[in-house]
């Protein structure tokens, strides 16, 4: 295995479908991809995972044995997995693929802010690692919503300790004008900060200052609009992943940072 890519984001942002779309894109490029489902509560998936956390923890059993509610059972399942990660890592060690695509739980905090996320990342040390953070367009259309997502992305990157690429998921659900407005905030970050700072409330000042700090540290890098349904933006996402791994530019979106790897 050469690289592990973790797809993270808020519930309903489209992580699972992007994993499917990206794995199919890699296959079309002659690159192999294995998928890891980390959501113990998912019922059906649009792809067949090569490694599935549901084979290691049972939500149904936890619901019955511990008399937990659905959310409590999911939290308990992830904590159990973190407490005994070896069986999952043993299964992952048998995976033979260029890329490992990790489909994280719907609730971001279950992976990024509990023990399992950093622990799993720390256990995969001999490969390149990156995260793809999905900006849900239903939230990102409103300035404060977009600001909240950017802060959540930065916080997740800090917590997990890996480079993070932001994408606008479900771009096909946005009109051209809506997409241009969101992208304009990154083209002209001063305007974005000014919009956030309107009003005299502490919240307005705080949100503007925090976003300004994020842009100052990370730069107002443009998120990549992607659509898992129309398969748009996937080559650009792949090229950006290669840039992260290479620390430079990749001219051909279809190329791989590992083309010369034996």
Secondary structure, 3 states (H helix, E strand, C coil): CCEEEEEEECCCCCHHHHHHHHHHHHHHCCCCEEEEECCCCCCCCCCCCCEEHHHCCCHHHHHHHCCCCHHHHHHHHHHHHHHCCHHHHHHHHCCCCCEEEEECCCCHHHHHCCHHHHHHHHHCCCCEEEEEEEEEHHHHCCHHHHHHHHHHHHHHHHHHCCCEEEEEECHHHCCHHHHHHHHHHHHCHHHHHHHHCCCCCHHHHHHHHHHHHHHHHHCCCCCEECECCCCECHHHHHHHHHHHHHCCCCCCCCCCCCCCCC
